[in-house]
Amino acid sequence: MTLTTHVKIALCLFAISTTLLVPCLQAGEENECVTRYEHGQVNWSTGTVLATGKASPLEKGISESPDAILEKTKLDARRNLIEILNRIAFDQGSETSPPPGDTLMAGIEKLAMDATIAEQHFTSDRAMEVTLEAKMFGGFLQLVLPEKIGEIPPLKILPPGDDHPKPSDQKKYTGLIIDARGLGIQPVIYPVIVSEQGNEIYSARFISREYAVQGGVCQFACTPTLPLVTEKTGPNPLIIRGLRKGGKTNRLIVISKSDAETIEKTAERHGFMKECRVVIVLDR
């Protein structure tokens, strides 16, 4: 059976039932957000997807080489990896999920084939267990991110003249931190932030595809205390409190009208939003 057949089987299984993929959000090392599944996990903070596979030697005394058992184990791990990748690809938090297509299926298949072995060992029952590791960043995000996320041309900064106010001595904001703790928000590939009035504050029209593909639309952090500085947002991030979740899917992050106005009045927001220098803090 070819891997392409396995992809189609996995898509059918995903469409029929997701009982084997019940996610559980947990905090990993150093406040990382990790969604755990039965056969793997997604680390939303690092963009890493892990999937495990297991295979046993044939029964009735038929011996198999370690290489043959390894191939069977890797095939099982790839199948589990495909299921997880399908789950997160079609669960982006948008109002409508993208329909499955040959391009996306081929991309998921390639990512599964390119996955590297992170761990490999024999269990007590002589079976082999393998953990495969793949990265969401790069080709996978290029496939699954909405087409409306395009390239934003560089902004021309005009020097202040007599009719323009002089720049203040206040430090410019280097990024954005959204404190969404307590809202029950789950990590998704494409989070959207809106105001109470429904105006988009952080969405496709503010994001450059180049940066979104390289490092994700944002970074998620799961921590009981709010980080004041992160590598993603730089030394002086603007910190905004999430108000509630909203939208038909309850995946939108809603902020207050006054906070939305604060962001809109921040001139440098065009730069840090374009480069996806945004961190969303969730519950541990």
HELIX and SHEET records of a PDB file:
HELIX    1   1 LEU A    3  ILE A   16  1                                  14    
HELIX    2   2 GLU A   29  ASN A   31  5                                   3    
HELIX    3   3 PRO A   66  ALA A   89  1                                  24    
HELIX    4   4 ASP A  102  ASP A  114  1                                  13    
HELIX    5   5 GLY A  139  VAL A  144  1                                   6    
HELIX    6   6 ALA A  204  PHE A  206  5                                   3    
HELIX    7   7 ARG A  209  GLY A  215  1                                   7    
HELIX    8   8 LYS A  257  GLU A  264  1                                   8    
HELIX    9   9 ARG A  269  LYS A  274  1                                   6    
SHEET    1   A 6 CYS A  24  ALA A  27  0                                        
SHEET    2   A 6 CYS A  33  TYR A  37 -1                                        
SHEET    3   A 6 GLY A  40  ASN A  43 -1                                        
SHEET    4   A 6 THR A  48  ALA A  55 -1                                        
SHEET    5   A 6 MET A 128  LYS A 135 -1                                        
SHEET    6   A 6 THR A 116  PHE A 122 -1                                        
SHEET    1   B 7 GLU A 200  TYR A 202  0                                        
SHEET    2   B 7 ILE A 193  SER A 195 -1                                        
SHEET    3   B 7 LEU A 252  ILE A 255  1                                        
SHEET    4   B 7 PRO A 237  GLY A 246 -1                                        
SHEET    5   B 7 GLY A 175  ASP A 179  1                                        
SHEET    6   B 7 VAL A 278  LEU A 282  1                                        
SHEET    7   B 7 GLN A 219  CYS A 222  1                                        
END                                                                             
